[in-house]
Amino acid sequence: MKDEPAENISGGPDGGGVEAEFDPSEADTRAEAVVDELGELYWRKAYGGQDAFECLVRTILSQNTSDVASQPAHDSLMNRYSGGDLAKTLADAEQSELVETIQSAGLYNQKSEMMIDAAAEIVDEFGGEAAFDAYVREEDPQTVRDRLLEIRGVGPKTADCVLLFSGGRGGVFPVDTHVHRISRRMGLAPPDADHEEVREYLERDVPAEKCGFGHTAMIQFGREYCKAQKPACLDGPEACPLYDYCERVGIDEIEESVVDPAEAVADD
């Protein structure tokens, strides 16, 4: 089993949580079986413990970019602005200075504005990051999710990451581009399912305690094996450790062609 990579902005050593052991019981669903296999291939970890506002900032930085680009931006931001109440500090930050700090993350004008606005909203409603952190950890998860989604720039994946990595809420399976692609390609969700529908299927079929590492391990699987344009299965069944669990929707192994699962269904 591999160690979770530090560059995984959603997890890694700085992501909070602890290594966990789960009973290798017989899976009740194919989605659970896939997650169990991912746990054997990568890691099994119970998440939680990350500061809620910093987690929100990290996830905003990671939007539409890679960890390679967003991690340095996060490090630069923390070097410049940490040391006090981060939410209060960012609420009063000069946008031009913040833009300069997070340039490596891309879309820096948009992200800097989103972070300053989010910080101001959190300070105005909660008084600062400590009270916001308590709210995320202690309030009803659906209430927290709904409130997070009211913040400009916070979508379902960002809200779910805050719930998972800060609140440590079981049963939360954030859906990014990797999870969305893999779940539909493998047949764990309908080929034309949107991100929210994929989340509903995964959270229904994967036990609550396995959703967290299922999310991060599936992202790593997407980076290493189930890539968008050239999945490992095109090199033969032996090239993919999850080949026997996958329906390969949108993949033609003979023609060595790949389309989005939704396109494959539309063409039938």
ZAMARGU-4260 file (C-alpha; in steps of 0.2 Angstrom, whole numbers, plus 5000, padded with zeros to 4 digits):
<rodrens>
0) 5000/5000/5000 | 5007/5017/4995 | 5008/5032/5006 | 4997/5046/5002 | 5006/5059/4992
5) 5010/5076/5000 | 5006/5085/4984 | 4988/5079/4985 | 4980/5095/4991 | 4965/5087/4998
10) 4974/5075/5009 | 4992/5071/5012 | 5001/5074/5028 | 4994/5091/5029 | 4976/5085/5026
15) 4972/5080/5044 | 4965/5064/5049 | 4973/5047/5054 | 4977/5031/5046 | 4963/5019/5049
20) 4959/5000/5047 | 4943/4995/5040 | 4936/4977/5041 | 4939/4969/5024 | 4921/4962/5024
25) 4912/4956/5009 | 4907/4971/4999 | 4888/4974/4997 | 4890/4984/4981 | 4902/4985/4966
30) 4906/5003/4971 | 4911/4997/4989 | 4921/4983/4981 | 4930/4996/4970 | 4934/5007/4985
35) 4940/4992/4994 | 4952/4988/4980 | 4958/5006/4980 | 4961/5005/4998 | 4972/4990/4995
40) 4981/4999/4981 | 4983/5016/4989 | 4978/5020/5007 | 4964/5019/5020 | 4963/5035/5030
45) 4949/5043/5041 | 4949/5062/5037 | 4945/5077/5048 | 4955/5090/5058 | 4960/5102/5045
50) 4955/5120/5049 | 4939/5124/5040 | 4943/5141/5033 | 4960/5136/5027 | 4952/5120/5020
55) 4940/5132/5010 | 4955/5142/5004 | 4965/5127/4999 | 4950/5120/4989 | 4946/5137/4980
60) 4965/5137/4975 | 4963/5120/4968 | 4948/5124/4957 | 4952/5121/4938 | 4970/5118/4941
65) 4982/5104/4947 | 4990/5101/4964 | 5007/5105/4956 | 5001/5123/4953 | 4989/5126/4968
70) 5001/5119/4982 | 5014/5132/4979 | 5000/5146/4979 | 4994/5139/4996 | 5011/5139/5003
75) 5014/5156/4998 | 4997/5162/5005 | 5000/5154/5022 | 5018/5161/5022 | 5012/5179/5019
80) 4995/5179/5029 | 4996/5166/5043 | 5000/5170/5061 | 4983/5177/5066 | 4965/5174/5061
85) 4966/5170/5043 | 4948/5174/5039 | 4950/5192/5046 | 4967/5194/5038 | 4960/5189/5021
90) 4945/5200/5023 | 4956/5215/5024 | 4969/5210/5012 | 4973/5220/4996 | 4967/5210/4981
95) 4983/5216/4971 | 4994/5208/4985 | 4984/5192/4986 | 4984/5191/4967 | 5003/5192/4967
100) 5004/5179/4981 | 4993/5165/4972 | 4998/5168/4954 | 5004/5150/4952 | 4986/5143/4955
105) 4979/5151/4939 | 4963/5161/4938 | 4971/5172/4952 | 4960/5187/4949 | 4944/5177/4951
110) 4951/5166/4965 | 4958/5181/4975 | 4941/5190/4974 | 4932/5174/4979 | 4943/5172/4994
115) 4942/5190/5000 | 4923/5190/4998 | 4921/5173/5007 | 4933/5179/5021 | 4922/5194/5024
120) 4906/5184/5024 | 4913/5172/5037 | 4919/5186/5048 | 4903/5195/5047 | 4892/5180/5051
125) 4904/5170/5062 | 4916/5183/5069 | 4931/5173/5063 | 4939/5157/5058 | 4937/5148/5075
130) 4918/5150/5076 | 4917/5145/5058 | 4928/5129/5061 | 4916/5125/5076 | 4901/5127/5065
135) 4908/5116/5051 | 4912/5102/5064 | 4897/5103/5075 | 4882/5108/5065 | 4871/5096/5055
140) 4881/5092/5039 | 4867/5096/5027 | 4864/5113/5035 | 4883/5116/5034 | 4883/5111/5016
145) 4869/5122/5011 | 4877/5137/5020 | 4893/5134/5011 | 4885/5133/4994 | 4878/5151/4997
150) 4896/5158/4997 | 4901/5164/4980 | 4913/5153/4972 | 4909/5138/4982 | 4902/5123/4972
155) 4897/5106/4978 | 4914/5098/4977 | 4922/5113/4987 | 4908/5111/5000 | 4910/5093/5002
160) 4929/5094/5004 | 4927/5106/5018 | 4914/5094/5026 | 4926/5079/5024 | 4943/5086/5027
165) 4939/5099/5041 | 4923/5092/5048 | 4928/5074/5046 | 4910/5069/5041 | 4908/5051/5036
170) 4898/5048/5021 | 4904/5063/5011 | 4911/5058/4994 | 4917/5074/4985 | 4916/5073/4966
175) 4930/5081/4955 | 4934/5078/4937 | 4943/5061/4941 | 4929/5054/4951 | 4916/5060/4939
180) 4925/5052/4924 | 4930/5036/4933 | 4913/5032/4941 | 4903/5034/4925 | 4917/5024/4915
185) 4916/5010/4927 | 4897/5010/4928 | 4896/5015/4946 | 4884/5029/4940 | 4874/5032/4924
190) 4885/5037/4909 | 4876/5054/4908 | 4876/5058/4927 | 4881/5075/4932 | 4893/5078/4947
195) 4879/5079/4959 | 4871/5063/4953 | 4888/5054/4954 | 4889/5059/4972 | 4872/5053/4976
200) 4876/5036/4969 | 4893/5034/4977 | 4886/5040/4994 | 4872/5028/4993 | 4883/5013/4988
205) 4899/5016/4998 | 4899/5014/5017 | 4901/5031/5026 | 4918/5026/5034 | 4925/5022/5016
210) 4920/5038/5007 | 4934/5049/5012 | 4949/5038/5006 | 4938/5032/4992 | 4938/5050/4986
215) 4957/5053/4987 | 4962/5036/4981 | 4951/5037/4966 | 4959/5054/4962 | 4976/5045/4962
220) 4969/5031/4952 | 4964/5043/4939 | 4981/5051/4938 | 4990/5035/4937 | 4978/5023/4928
225) 4961/5029/4922 | 4967/5044/4913 | 4955/5054/4902 | 4962/5051/4885 | 4973/5036/4888
230) 4967/5024/4901 | 4978/5010/4906 | 4966/4997/4899 | 4971/5001/4882 | 4987/4993/4885
235) 4978/4977/4890 | 4968/4970/4904 | 4984/4967/4915 | 4989/4985/4914 | 4974/4990/4925
240) 4972/4984/4943 | 4953/4987/4942 | 4950/4980/4925 | 4938/4966/4931 | 4927/4979/4940
245) 4925/4990/4926 | 4912/4991/4912 | 4924/5003/4902 | 4909/5014/4896 | 4915/5024/4881
250) 4931/5014/4879 | 4934/5004/4863 | 4949/4992/4867 | 4950/4986/4849 | 4949/5003/4840
255) 4959/5010/4855 | 4947/5025/4856 | 4940/5034/4871 | 4925/5045/4872 | 4916/5053/4887
260) 4903/5039/4894 | 4889/5051/4890 | 4894/5052/4872 | 4895/5033/4871 | 4877/5032/4876
265) 4871/5045/4865 | 4878/5037/4850 | 4869/5020/4854
</rodrens>
